[in-house]
């Protein structure tokens, strides 16, 4: 059975796009779930990461960075975190099922993270249009390499037919 919420759009904030993929990953989870309550191992499982000490420490650091930047509100009680995103004005919407598909897909054509693919897709939907867009422009705005942009666009075109490149 598909939950009605699953068919709805989820909102990302434009301010999130240039963030490091570790921070963006947490914000994408909050856009998806609305709120997170659990420990760092629970968060690792959500991201399909091994909940080893190194990974949990990276998540803890990313949560602190996002909190320091005013992008999330965090509360903690022992090892349990409650996180929610701080709403911003400039939103980009994406169907919920797209995020789930992009996050869980096994990419065969390119070695690229789901976070980079989501960021490129969101950027193209927000800033695309009829103007000429270069990979350099996208890379500069997203704070990722041109090769990552090319790989993400290849996945979006070849595996999902979500974009066309000219």
C-alpha positions in Angstrom: 0.0 0.0 0.0 1.3 3.4 -0.9 0.9 6.1 1.7 -0.8 9.3 0.4 2.2 11.4 1.7 4.5 9.3 -0.6 2.8 10.8 -3.7 3.2 14.4 -2.6 6.0 16.7 -3.4 8.8 17.4 -0.8 10.5 20.7 -0.5 14.2 21.4 -0.6 15.6 24.8 0.1 17.9 26.5 -2.5 20.3 27.3 0.3 21.0 23.6 0.8 22.3 23.0 -2.7 25.9 24.2 -2.3 26.4 22.3 1.0 28.8 19.4 1.4 27.1 16.1 0.5 27.2 14.9 4.2 25.2 17.9 5.3 22.9 17.8 2.3 22.2 14.1 3.0 20.8 15.1 6.4 18.7 17.9 5.0 17.4 15.6 2.3 16.3 13.1 5.0 14.5 15.9 6.9 12.8 17.1 3.7 11.7 13.5 3.2 10.6 12.6 6.7 9.8 16.1 8.1 11.6 15.3 11.3 14.1 12.8 12.6 14.0 11.3 16.1 16.5 8.6 16.9 20.1 7.9 17.5 23.0 8.1 15.1 22.9 4.4 14.3 19.2 4.8 13.3 20.3 7.6 10.9 23.1 5.3 9.5 20.5 2.7 8.8 18.2 5.2 7.0 21.2 6.1 4.7 22.2 2.4 4.4 25.5 3.1 6.0 27.4 0.9 8.3 26.9 2.3 11.8 30.5 2.3 12.8 32.1 4.9 15.1 33.7 6.8 12.3 30.4 7.2 10.4 28.5 8.2 13.5 31.2 10.8 14.3 30.8 12.2 10.8 27.1 12.5 11.2 27.5 14.1 14.6 29.9 16.7 13.1 27.5 17.4 10.2 24.5 17.8 12.5 26.6 20.3 14.5 27.6 22.2 11.4 24.0 22.5 10.2 22.9 23.6 13.6 25.6 26.2 13.8 24.6 27.5 10.4 21.0 27.8 11.5 19.7 25.3 9.0 18.4 22.8 11.5 17.1 22.7 15.0 18.6 19.9 17.1 17.7 18.7 20.5 19.3 15.7 22.2 18.6 13.6 25.2 21.4 11.2 25.8 22.1 9.5 22.5 18.7 10.4 21.0 18.5 13.3 18.6 15.5 15.2 17.4 16.2 17.1 14.3 14.1 19.4 12.1 14.9 21.7 9.2 14.6 25.4 9.6 12.2 26.6 6.8 13.6 29.0 4.2 11.8 31.0 1.6 13.3 29.8 -1.6 12.0 26.3 -2.2 12.4 23.7 -4.9 9.9 20.8 -5.0 10.5 17.3 -6.1 8.0 14.4 -6.0 8.6 12.2 -3.0 9.0 9.0 -5.0 11.8 10.6 -7.1 13.9 11.1 -3.9 13.3 7.6 -2.8 14.2 6.2 -6.2 17.3 8.3 -6.6 18.4 7.4 -3.1 18.0 3.7 -3.4 18.9 3.1 -7.1 22.0 1.1 -7.9 23.7 3.2 -10.5 25.3 1.1 -13.3 26.5 3.8 -15.7 28.4 6.1 -13.5 30.1 6.2 -10.1 28.3 9.2 -8.5 26.5 9.7 -5.2 22.7 10.0 -5.0 23.2 13.3 -3.2 25.0 14.8 -6.3 22.3 13.5 -8.6 19.5 15.0 -6.4 21.4 18.3 -6.2 21.9 18.5 -10.0 18.2 17.6 -10.7 17.0 20.2 -8.2 19.3 22.9 -9.6 18.2 22.2 -13.2 14.5 22.3 -12.2 15.1 25.6 -10.3 17.5 27.4 -12.7 17.1 25.5 -16.0 14.8 26.9 -18.6 15.6 28.2 -22.0 19.0 29.7 -21.1 22.3 28.0 -22.0 23.6 26.2 -19.0 27.2 24.9 -18.8 28.5 22.2 -16.5 30.9 24.8 -15.1 27.9 27.0 -14.0 26.2 24.0 -12.3 29.4 22.9 -10.6 30.2 26.4 -9.3 26.7 26.8 -7.9 26.6 23.4 -6.3 30.1 23.4 -5.0 30.9 20.1 -6.7 33.3 19.2 -9.5 32.5 19.4 -13.2 33.1 15.7 -13.6 30.5 15.0 -10.8 28.0 17.2 -12.7 28.7 15.3 -15.9 28.3 11.9 -14.2 25.0 13.1 -12.5 23.6 14.3 -15.8 24.6 11.1 -17.5 22.6 9.1 -14.8 19.6 11.4 -15.1 19.6 11.1 -18.9 20.6 7.4 -19.4 19.1 5.6 -16.4 16.0 7.8 -15.7 15.4 9.7 -18.9 14.7 12.6 -16.6 16.6 15.2 -18.7 17.9 15.7 -22.2 21.3 17.1 -22.9 22.0 19.2 -26.0 
